[in-house]
Amino acid sequence: MLNLGIVFLSKDKKRLIMKKSILFILAFAGISFYSVAQANVDVDDSDEPSESVEITSKGGEKPKKTPEERARFQSQKMKQQLNLTQEQEAKVYKLALLRAQKMDQLRARSDGDKKSKMTQAKQIQVENDQALKNDVLTPEQYTQYIQWKEDRKKQMKENRGKQKGRK
């Protein structure tokens, strides 16, 4: 039989060991409860398709936007940046919706390698920019649009550098 020597300790030492044991058990239970709560996932038993989510750079999840939502956001943003008319905004929305639908189709395809998908995505963007230039924006607005895209690209590059530095 295992003898821990607890029998021969004073009452104060026994209480101290008991308090430490209880604290350890409570701490372990708390950590276990916390980790289970973090991993808790809602199970949807309905037959309806669930909303897809995307992981943000900060580790959280947010619902993935539909092509219509992305097109609406882009057209509103361009309206603010480029002072578009109502007619121009409607055309931008249609082009952005078409672009978003093409990009979703491209992402959903499982064939092809990453490099070919990137090439096709760039081609979709070039076609979108060409349509904006020829059918929607004035020359001044198109120049502003190109500058705005360059500024966003530069800002994303800076943010990417900051994220690498945090790790």
N, C-alpha and C positions, 0 to 999 in steps of 0.2 A: 504494500500500500504506500502511496505517495505521501510523505510527511513534509509539509511546507514550513513547519516550524511556527505556524501562526498560533498554535495552542499555547506556546510558552511566552507570548508577547503580552505586554501590559494592555489594559483597556484603551489607553490613549493611542497607542500604536495601532491597535486593531481598528479603532475608529478612523484614524488617518488613512490606513490602507483601504478601509471600506469606502470612505469619501472619495479617494482617488479612483477606486474601481467604478463607483457610480458615475463620477464625472467622465471617466473614459467611455463608459457605456453610453451615456447621454450624448457625448460629443460624436461618437461613432454613429449612433442612431440619427442624430441631426444631419450629419454629412450624408448618410445614406438616403434620408428623406429628401434632402436638397437635390441630390443627383437624380433621384427618381423623378422629382418634380420637373427638373430641367429636361429630362428625356421623355416626358409624357407627351404623347401624340394623340390627337383626337382621331378616333376611328369612325369613318363615315360608312354606315351600313346602307345608305340609300343607293339606288341605281343611277343617280345623276352623276355625270362626270364632275370630278372635283376641280377646283380652280388651281391652276399651276402656280408655283411660286418661284421666285428667283432669289438667290442669296446676295445680299448686299455686301459691299466691301467692309462694312463694319460688323459683319457676322450675323446680322438679323435677316429675317425673311420678309419679303413684301410680295403681294400678289403681282403676277406677271400681267402687264397691260395688254389689252387687245390691240389689234392693228388700228381699229377706229380710235381708241383712246390715244395711241401714240401719234396718229395723224392729226387729231384735234390739238394735242399739245404742241406739235411742231408748227402747225399753221398759226396758232395763237402766238407762239414765241416769235415767229417770223413777222407776224403783223406788228408786234411791239417793236422789234428791231429795225424793220424796214419800212414802217408806215404804209402798209398795204391797204389798198381799197377793198371793199367788200367783194368785188368781183375777183380780184387777185387772190384774196384769202380763200374763196371757194375753189379756185383752180389749184392753189397750193395744197389745200386739203385733199383734193382728188389725187394729185400726184403723190402726196405723202402716204395716202391710204394704199395706193397701188404699190409703192415702194415697200411699205410695211408688210403687205400681203406676200410680195415676192420674197422678202427676207425671211418671213416665217416658213414659207415653202422650202426655201434653201436650208434653213436650220433643221427642218423636220426630216429632210432626206438623210438616209443613212449611208448611201453610196458615195463614193468619192473621198478623197483625202482632204485634210484641213486646208492645204495649200490651194487646191482647186476651188474649194468653197470660198476662200478669201478672195481669189481672183474674180469669182462670179459676184461676190458681194460688192467689190470695187466697181465692177461693170454696171451693176444696178445703180450704184451711187452716181456714176458718170452719166448714165442715161437720165437720171433724175435731174442732175445739174444742167444737162443740156436742154431738157424740156423747160426748166425754170428760165434759163437764159433766152430761149427762142420764143416761148409762148406766154410767159407770165410777167417776168420782171422787166423793168426799164433798165437801160445800161447802168445808170447810177445805182439802182437798187441791187443789181447783180454784183457790182463792185463791192458794195457794202456787205452783201451776202458772202462773197469770197473772203473778205476781211474778217467777218464774224466767224466763219468756219476756221480760219487760220488761228484766230484768238482762242477759240474753244480747244483746238488741237494742242496749242501751246499750253493752255491751262491744264488739260488732261495729262500731258507729259510731265508737267511740274508736280501734279498731284500723285502721279505714279511714282515719281522719285521720292516724295515724302513718305509714301506707304512702304517703300522698300527700306527706307531708313528706320522705320518704326520696328521692324521685325528683328 
